[in-house]
Amino acid sequence: MSQPNTVLPTTLPAPTFCKVAYDMGENSAYAAAARGDIPTIKIGGLVRVPVRVALAKMAGGDPEILKAVTADFAAKLDQFMAEQAA
C-alpha cells in the first residue's frame, strides 16, 4: 500500500492515466477524453489529465472514497512506471 501523503504528478498523459485507472488502451483513452468522460487540459498537441481532479471525479465527492482511490491509483501508477522502466 502507498504512503498516506502520496505525491502524485500534477498531470499525466491521457493514455497513461486511463491505463492505470481504467486499464484502457490508447485509442479508448483519447476517445474518452474527446467525449469529456475524463477531465483533460490541452497543452499544444498534448492531452493531459489533471490527476487530482480526475480522481476527485471518480470519488464522487466522498472524501473517504477519494482517499482510497488515491492510494489505489498511486500504487498502480508506481507499478506501471516500474514496468515501463524495466
BELRAPE-V680124 format. One record per run of one state. SS is the DSSP state (a for helix, b for strand, c for the rest). FROM is the first residue (numbers start at 1). LEN is the number of residues. If there is no record, write none. Layout:
ss	from	len
SS	FROM	LEN
SS	FROM	LEN
//
This chain:
ss	from	len
c	1	10
b	11	3
a	14	9
c	23	3
a	26	10
c	36	5
b	41	3
c	44	2
b	46	5
a	51	9
c	60	3
a	63	23
c	86	1
//
